[in-house]
Amino acid sequence: MTLRCISLKKTYPRQEYDVELGIYSFGDVQKIEETGELGSTAESMRNLVEAIRVADQVGLDYFGVGEHHTREMPASAAATVLAGASTVTHNIRLGSSVTVLSTDDPVRVFQQFATVDALSNGRAEITAGRGSSTESFPLFGYDLGDYDTLYTEKLDLLQLLNESEDLAVTWNGTVRPALHNAIVVPRPECGSLPLWVGTGGTPASSVRAGLRKLPVIYGIIGGAPASFAPLADLYRRAAAQAGTPSSQTRVGIAVPGFLGDDGSSTREKWWGHWSGLMETVSKQRGAPMMSYDSYRQATAAGGALFVGEPEEIAERIVALHRVLGHDRQILQMDIGHVPQRDLLHSIELLGAKVKPLVDADLAAAPTSPAVARG
């Protein structure tokens, strides 16, 4: 197996203006067909590894495992899942989407993903975020009042660990014990891991990622994804200010999405899953429930939900790329207890049909460098 050295200090091996496609998941638990009851959380982890294997088989670029700690979404240990997936995949990049860094230890995060990197022959990545769900704070004994301090200091340490050329690391802060020439192993064989900043889309987060010379990925679940173009440009300007070459700035977006053989019937089918999730979120957070009309608008051109047949989804990805100039787009498909067979078919369509269409369109008419570079 070939070692893939993709570090923060090197240009990613890609066509200048193409879009990597992939999946992200929180390990959604499927329902038992005979009873309609939720299946086991253990089975959902095995299903997740199977989904990653299929994504690799059909040529997708990336699979991210997020972090949640709920009965419905129990993917609480991304690195463990990805280590298992590394043994049944060959090419797909494996990362977190996201690691809730505020309530984790940067040393352990780095060690775990460096281990995934070793097992996968250089395919591991980390996306560090604050986390839109806060169930990890009481679970691990952290105070939400320390939200900003926890994230900032821990990202400082994680970045130091990742960029260090020595095994021994020294660091002082307020959120964990100091490190004095501490040996932190294993090291990524290529020196460092691709480390992204995950954000819901604020100017401050965009500037933070740019000034830190880190790639950024925006989680978008509503509104118009094209409206994130100013944030992406802000990120690129901050990265340029920090001295990052344009070839090394990276913008990704993470959106809900699902594919089927027929657009209309796929949207109708997925509404049942999406509305179920929205009802749960509405109860938990006091947010208004999305109406069916709003759902239809969100799944149309320009909306945040990429649901439909391969041809229309490919067109929408390319159209968004013309505006945003993004480098990676990943879809969350397993929402609201989508059956495993439907999830796998959707993944197959994204890799076998959507990706070739997107690649061909962008090769025929590359996005203007002024757009792609901000």
N, C-alpha and C positions, 0 to 999 in steps of 0.2 A: 504494500500500500504506500502511496506517495505522501510524504509529509508536506502539508500546506502551510508555509510560513506566511501568515497574514498578521502583521503587527501594526501598531499605531504609527510606526515610523515609516511605513511603506505604503505605496499606492496599492489599492485593492485590485486584484487581477480581473478586470472587467472591461467591456467596451465602454468608451468614454461616456456615453449618455444612455446606457441601457438601464433596465429596472429589474432588480432581483425580486423574485416572487416567493412567497412562503406562507406558512401557517403559524398561528400561535394558539395556545390552549391553556385553560385552567383545569383540565382533567374532568370535564363535565361528566356526571354520572348518568348513564342511560337507564331507561325504565325496563322492567321485565315485561315482555310482550303479553304473557298470559294473564298477569295480574294488574299491570299498570303501576306497580309499586317501584320505587327506586331500587336499582341494583346495588351491589356492594361497592364500597370505595376501593377495595382491592382490585376488583375487576376493572374499574375505570382506569387504574394505573396500567394494567396489562393492555387495555384497549388503546391507551395513549401511546405506548411503545409500538403497537401495531400500526397506528396512524403515522408515526414517524417513519417506520420502515416503508410504508407505501409512498409517502411523500418523497423519500429518497429514490425509490424505484422509478417514479414517474418524472424525475429530473428537477424537482423544486430545489430552490437555493438555500432555504432556511426553515428551521422549525424552532419556535420558541415556546418554552414552558413557563407559564406565569406562576405567581404565588398567591394562593388563597387558602383559607383554613376553614372551609364550610362543608357541610354534608353534601351539598350539591356540586361544589367545585373543590375537591380535596387535594389538588396538586400543590402540596405544601413543601416538597423537597425536590425542586427542579433538577439539581445536579445529580441526584440519585437516579431519577428517571432518564436523564440524558446519558448517564454512564451506561445504563442498560441498553439504551437505544444505540449507543456507539458500537455495540457488538453485533448489531444486525443491519447497520448502514455503512455506506462507503464514501459518499460524496457530499451529502447535505451538511450544511453548517448547523451546529447545535448550540442554542443559547437560552438565556432566561428572558422572559417577557412579562413582567420584570421581576428582578430580585428586590424585595422591599428592604433596602439597605439600612433604613433607620432602625429596624428592630432585629438586625442580624449583626454578626461580627465580621468585619472586613477581612480579617485574617482567615477565618474559616471559609468565607465566600471565595476568597482567592485560592485557597488550597483545594477546595472542592472542584472548582472549574478548571484549575490547572491539571487536576487529575483526569477530568473529562477530556481535556485537551490531549493528554498523554494517551489515553485509551482510544481516542478517535483519530489519532495521528494528525493533530493540529487543526481540528475543526470547531473548537469551543469558542464561545463568546459570552460576555456578560452585559446585560442591560440593567443598570442600576436606577431605581426610582424610589420615590417616596411612598407610592402605593395609594391608589384611590380608595381602597377598602382598608379599614383600620383595625380589623379584628386581631392582627398580630401584636398590637400594642399591649392590650391587657393580657394576651396569651403569654407574652415573654416578659411582662413586668415593666413596660416602658410607659412614660407619661406623654400623652398627646401634646401637652404644653411645651415639650422639648422637641417638637416636630422638626423645626428648622435647624437647630443646633445639631441634633443627632445626624441628620442627613448630610449637612455640610462637612462636619468633622470626619464622618465615616467615609464619605466620598474622597476626602483628602487622603485618608490612609489607604483606601483601596487603590487610588491612582498611584500613590507612592510605591506600594507593593508591586503593582503591575509594571511600573516603569523602571524599577530598580534593577541594576545590573549585578547586584551582589545578593548573596543569600542572606546576609545579616542586615537587618533593618532597625533603624532608630526613629522613634516617633513619640511625641508628647501631645496629649489632648485632655479633654475633660469628660469624654463619654465612655472611655474604657481605660484599663491600665496602660501605662507607658510601655514602650518597647525599647530596649537597650541592646543593640547588636543581637537582636533575636533572629534565630535561623528560621526562615519561613520556606518550607518545601512542600511539594515539588515545585520546580520552576517550569514554565512552558518551554518546550524544546526550542521554540523559535524566539524566545526572549520575553515576549509579552502577549497578552490576549487582546483582541478587539474589545474595547470597553465603551459602551454607549450610555448616553443619558436618556432615560425615558421620562416623558412629561406629558401632561394633559394639554399643554399648550399655553404657556404664559410667556410674556416678554422676558421676565427675569430668568426663567429656566433656559430660554433660547440663548440669552447672552452668557449665562453660566457655562453652558456646554461649549459655546464658541471660544470663550476666553480660556477654558481648560483644554482646548484643542481636542475635544472628544466629539464623536458622531452623536447626532440627536435623532430620536424617533418620537413622533407625536401620536398619542392615543386619541383617536377620533371616533366618537360614538353618535354624534349628532351634528346638525348644521350642514354647512357646505365645506368639504375638504379643501376646495380651492381657496377658501378664506384664510387658510394657514400659510399662504404664499408670503405675506409680509413677515410672519414669524420666521419662516425659513430664510428669508433674505436677511433678517436681523441676525440670525445665527451665523450666516455666512460672513456678514460684515464683522461680527465679533471675532470669528475665527481668523479672518484676514488681519484684523488688528493685532491678534496674538501671534501672527507670523505663520499661520498654517497655510501651506500651498492649497490652491483650489482643488487640485487632484486628490487631496486627502480629506476634504470636508465631505461629510456624508449625512444625508437627510433620509429618514425613513418615516413611513406612516403605518399605523396599525388600525384596522377598521373591521367591523363585523362584515361577514359576507358568506354566501353559500351559492353553489352551482348545481344546476340540474340540466337535463336534456332539453327541457322546454321552459322558457322564461316565465310565462304566466303561471303555469301550474307550480313551478318552483317557488315563486313569491307567495302564492296562496298557502302552500305547504309550510314554508318557513315562518309565516306569520304566526302559526300556532305555537311554534317554539319561542319566537321572539316575544310575543305578547305575554307568554307565561313568565319569562324572565323579567320583563318590564313590570309585571304585576308584583313580583317579589321585591324588586328594587323599589318600586313605588311605596310599598308597605314599610320597608326597612328605612328608607331615607325621606319619606314624606314628599316625594316628587310626584308630579302629575303623571297619570298613566298615558302612554302614547296611544292616540287614536288610530284606527285603521287608515283613515285618510292621510294622516301624517306619515304612517308607515309607507303608504304607496308613494308619497312624495320623496321619502328618504331612499327608496329603492330605485327611483328614476334617475336619469342623467343628472349629475351634479350633486346627488345626495350622498349621505355617509354610509349607507348600507349597500354593499356590492352583491346584490342577490339577483340571479337570473341565469340565462344560458351563456355558454362560453363566448360567443361572438360579441354579445353586448357588453359583457364584463371586460373583455379585452379592449374594446373601443373606449370604455370609460376609464380604464387604467391609462391608456395612451393619452387620452384627452386631459386627464389630470396631470400627467407628466409634462405636458406642454406648458402648463401653468406653474406647477410646483417645482419641476426639475428634480424630483426625488429619486433616490437611488434604490430604495427598497420599499416594497409594499407587502404587508402580511395580513392575512385574514383570520379572524376568529370564527370558525364554522360550527363548533360543537356548543351550541347555545340552547338552553331549554330542553335538554335531554334528547338531542337528535340521535336516532338509532345509528349504531355503528356502521351498518352496511351503507346507509345514506351518506354518512360522513366520509367513508372511504371512497365512495363514488364521486363525491364532490372534490376530494383531493385529487383523484385521478383526472378529472376534467380540468382542474386548474393547471396541473402539470402537463398533461398530454395535449390539451387543446388551447387553453388560454396563453400559456407561456410561449409556444411557438408563434402565435398570432401577434403577441406584443413584441417579441423579438424581431419579427419580420417587419412590422410597421415602423419600429424605431430605426431599424437598419436602413429601410428605404428612405426615411425622412427623419434624420436625427434632430432632436430638440436643439434649439439654438444655444450655443455656449453661454450667451448672456443670461438665458433663463436658468440653465442648469447650474451656473456658478453664482447667480444672484447679481 
